[in-house]
Amino acid sequence: MAKADGGELIARVMRENRVKYCFAINGGHLFPILGQLRNHDIKLIHMRHEQATAYAADAYARTSGEVGVCMVTAGCGLTNAVTGLCVAGLTNSAVVCISGQHPNTEDHLGSFQEAYGSEVVDSFSKFTKRVLDWSTIEIDLRQAFRDAMSPPQGVALVEIPTNILYRDGLESHQRRGAKVYAPGELRSGADPHSIEQAIEILLAAKRPLIAAGDGIFWSRAAAELREFVELTKIPVYARRTGQGAVAEDHPLAIRGPWKKPFTGRADAVLAIGFRFWSGEKFGEAPTWSESARYIQADATATRIGLHVER
């Protein structure tokens, strides 16, 4: 029966999830993983600072639509990366951070670089797990990828004590589960009645507007959005990773200071993949104008299957 250490198991799960690049800082807490990356066709991009690993993973996620992966060592290695991870979490960028950790047999004994990363990043992450059993390495990491890519996307952290990471065991003893689904496998059909209502509101409006956000990018729905905009002739304002779904030089695209006359006077707004957070009164219902009607399109609310974040 084949045996594998934690590094082999982690690299294998990374390859399963189409990871091509890993942004990392070399350290003894990670040696078994680093030693397996090349064997699984994963390129190591060695950075100069842990914060840069998180920013690079975030940037890769926002430009590729895939999960960005970074790896850091224990204690200050992880805390150096926290700022970059927090930015990724607040902007709903799909990032998985794998952190080394001191042996869990040395908890609270002053072990080298002793710290507890899952507690540090819990306030802004979607998923945190401190691996405490060798048999759960694969399932814990799969769950991290699953949560990072499930809408709304975000940050997942897996920290692995060295006594668990360096251990080898029978592959058959790894627990199974936490399948990672492609975005298209999770998209469901819309309620026809809701679609009819939304279309009726938009057609009756004198100054309709479409607000498009991150969900357009993560759902790879740019082509569908352009088709809808050109079919209805409704101006579209896109922000963050939704930018570029409709080219900025398109006659129906609104950008920068030019959006004010549209957003301020709109009487119906269709929000697609758009979260009303910072700049929109932190989750309160938008007040585009006193007479404006607001449509929040759900992931199932259009026949073209555009994903929407609430």
Secondary structure, 3 states (H helix, E strand, C coil): CCEEEHHHHHHHHHHHCCCCEEEECCCHHHHHHHCCCHHHCCEEEECCCHHHHHHHHHHHHHHHCCCEEEEECCCHHHHHHHHHHHHHHHCCCCEEEEEEECCHHHCCCCCCCCCCHHHHCCCCCCEEEECCCHHHHHHHHHHHHHHHHCCCCCEEEEEEEHHHHCCEEEHHHCCCCCCCCCHHHHCCCCCHHHHHHHHHHHHHCCCEEEEECHHHHHCCCHHHHHHHHHHHCCCEEECHHHCCCCCCCCCCEECHHHHHHHHHHCCEEEEECCCCCCCCCCCCCCCCCCCCEEEECCCCCCCCCCCCCC
